[in-house]
């Protein structure tokens, strides 16, 4: 019986590996805040970075062709953060906090144990969600100061952050 169970587990792991091989590569999307030398900010998603310009998609639809083009000489700094990173961290923080709340709830209370569990789970879950969002809310900052030399040094990094997929 043990051999059959082990065999089933091994086959399950192999089948998961085969299923994963057929998946398309996910495109990582980064939110970007491009601050120009004049102080104006362009918010959107980093479409691509070329030698002579940065392309920012200002629409939520990533397939849209509504791109803002910014020359490197006009850019003071670029701030980058992975799209959905804060929400995902808040969800994980809520789950961890809720589990801790359930684990810490005691049955020796005036209120019924179900109510204590619900209150402690939701309270610690909200605290965990807030902490998770706070920890991941930072942005990576790339300072360019309008310098083409600094831009060319950072170009490879910016291209890694772009969601444009080359075929």
Beta strands, then each sheet from edge to edge (+ up, - down):
strand 1: 30-36
strand 2: 41-49
strand 3: 54-57
strand 4: 67-70
strand 5: 75-82
strand 6: 140-143
sheet 1: 4+ 3- 2+ 1- 5+ 6-
end
